[in-house]
Amino acid sequence: MPLLQIDQLAKSYRAPDGTRHEVLDVPHFALEAGRHVALRGTSGSGKTTLLHCIAGILAPDRGRVVIDGIDMAALPEARRDRTRAALLGYVFQTFNLLQGFTVLENVLLGMAFGPGADTARATALLETLGLGGKLRHFPRQLSTGQQQRVALARALAHRPRLVLADEPTASLDPAAARAAIDLLHAACRAEGAALLMVSHSPELLAGFDETLDLTALNRAAAPAVSAAP
Amino acid sequence: MTLGRIIYRSLRQHALSTCVAAASIALACGLAITVWVVKDQAQTSFSNVSAGFDAVLGARGSRLQLVLNAVFHLEASPGNISQADYEQITAHPAVLHAVPIAVGDNYHGFRLVGVPYDKLAAVELTPGLTLTLANGRPFADGHEAVVGSFAAQRLGLAVGSTFHPYHGLYFDEAAQHAETYAVVGVLQPTNTPLDRVILIPLAGVQQMSGHAAATATDVSAVLIKLRSPMAGRSLDLLYNKQGNRLTFAWPVASVVGELFGKIAWFQDVLALVAYGVALVAIGSVLVSVYSSMTARRRDIAILRALGARRATVFLAVLGESVATGLAGALGGLALHLGMMSAAAVIIRRETGVQLDVVAWAPVMALVPAALLLLCALAGLVPAWKAYRLPVADALAPVS
């Protein structure tokens, strides 16, 4: 049984004019445990909405999102929150670190709602990522690359089965982005976590076990616009 | 990472607005407690101070003025009574002690009270307390004085000091009497108005240079201790109902109650001010927590995305409000101690009555508890907004 299985997943929004606008219509998708899969998609292809539906942040209109045997879409919100806190790690496009909390506290927050805060584990993880000297720093005192590593540590802190990454290198220059993706792969493999990353940058997709085109996967996705040569 | 840590970090992130809100709660809390405690303690203390005497006999006039003048040494004397009137009440079978006093002079604003020392020393001023000398000896007849503890401290008088009295109850530099008085004793503190007077022989005031010779045997009032408190009824009937020359102010405690009745409106105004400040303070907590929550909309969404439940963020925001209220309440208690200390100094200086600054009163728990409850209620609005936050919308990248 795959770690993640999506069937007949659909999500729509109400537009300002009152009409419904379908952004997600995914007939089927599966991800095996420990696999690293990239979904390539342009703006408007439903990348973030798909990840939010997988994470249980959004409730789909219909369909199933089964993670480790648990159908997230069928759970009440409180249980979705608990399941997310236990099984999933999330790396956001803008890192979404909490500015009022130290580096260590940000990582502890990644565990707090799941297995519980473990300072030794959080510290070890940050040291592994080269942030051992920045535990008491606040995010604003770090470089963008360092913030990215804190976000990665937070996503992995509670030993998730699956890490979702939403354009995690959008704020980085190409070299730093490549290094961050390599680090993401290494860290997820070290923790034994599966990785599902969405990105619109083809140059970052090397190193994944599989790369899929989201516009092909999502029947509601807007047609891709070719970039000028 | 506990809920308390999340609340603490959030409050620190908005330290300025948190401090302003907590300070306004502290002000409201401190004011409300102090207004209540000062009112309560002042009334009790003023009533207790007069416990040594059950009644005051004086010239026809206001009972309140008579008590304030003779017991608290505050008001002008309503007039004198004759030696014969004094002797008459001294001989009355219902009277245990009758202490005549004569007033009309001061030394730098502190009253000189002419009184037979032995008669005053025989009376229990408050239960278990009689006049006791800290230094020196009682005055003999002549130009000798015993100074109350507070007056001695303020005037710098000690045994061996000398001074010239001034005419009138209020200090006028031009009205100096020729007589020179020598301080022969200083009283121990009594926490009564006697702490701020200078005692001299009765004849000293009666025969001070410049005082009318025709009234040289009159007294200003007679302080009376009855054999039985109920005996005051017959004297009340005798002097107030049947007679029309003198006023028998009895019982003293109820006359003091009249004073507080007269200034009740002022206490009501102060209480209204305190309630007004409390309302503004609660509003400021609401605004502070609400704007903090709005500014941290994204942070709350991140917490939710990390697995925090709606109830958790609800409690975190509500906790901010309660923590702000708690800080304000603790600050309010500290402020109350400060204001109470200041009030005690002023009341002691003006009346000689001592307030107990650290005395416990139920209002010291009730007011903070009420403010905490109001803060919690004010926190419900932003907490509910956090509870209903659409996580995905709030997580949308900001360009």
Boltz contact constraints between the chains, C-beta under 6 A:
constraints:
  - contact:
      token1: [A, 52]
      token2: [B, 392]
      max_distance: 6.0
  - contact:
      token1: [A, 57]
      token2: [B, 305]
      max_distance: 6.0
  - contact:
      token1: [A, 57]
      token2: [B, 391]
      max_distance: 6.0
  - contact:
      token1: [A, 57]
      token2: [B, 392]
      max_distance: 6.0
  - contact:
      token1: [A, 58]
      token2: [B, 392]
      max_distance: 6.0
  - contact:
      token1: [A, 78]
      token2: [B, 309]
      max_distance: 6.0
  - contact:
      token1: [A, 81]
      token2: [B, 307]
      max_distance: 6.0
  - contact:
      token1: [A, 81]
      token2: [B, 309]
      max_distance: 6.0
  - contact:
      token1: [A, 84]
      token2: [B, 307]
      max_distance: 6.0
  - contact:
      token1: [A, 85]
      token2: [B, 307]
      max_distance: 6.0
  - contact:
      token1: [A, 90]
      token2: [B, 305]
      max_distance: 6.0
  - contact:
      token1: [A, 93]
      token2: [B, 397]
      max_distance: 6.0
  - contact:
      token1: [A, 94]
      token2: [B, 397]
      max_distance: 6.0
  - contact:
      token1: [A, 96]
      token2: [B, 302]
      max_distance: 6.0
  - contact:
      token1: [A, 98]
      token2: [B, 299]
      max_distance: 6.0
  - contact:
      token1: [A, 100]
      token2: [B, 9]
      max_distance: 6.0
  - contact:
      token1: [A, 100]
      token2: [B, 13]
      max_distance: 6.0
  - contact:
      token1: [A, 101]
      token2: [B, 9]
      max_distance: 6.0
  - contact:
      token1: [A, 108]
      token2: [B, 1]
      max_distance: 6.0
  - contact:
      token1: [A, 109]
      token2: [B, 1]
      max_distance: 6.0
  - contact:
      token1: [A, 109]
      token2: [B, 306]
      max_distance: 6.0
  - contact:
      token1: [A, 110]
      token2: [B, 306]
      max_distance: 6.0
  - contact:
      token1: [A, 112]
      token2: [B, 1]
      max_distance: 6.0
  - contact:
      token1: [A, 113]
      token2: [B, 306]
      max_distance: 6.0
  - contact:
      token1: [A, 113]
      token2: [B, 307]
      max_distance: 6.0
  - contact:
      token1: [A, 113]
      token2: [B, 308]
      max_distance: 6.0
  - contact:
      token1: [A, 114]
      token2: [B, 307]
      max_distance: 6.0
  - contact:
      token1: [A, 117]
      token2: [B, 1]
      max_distance: 6.0
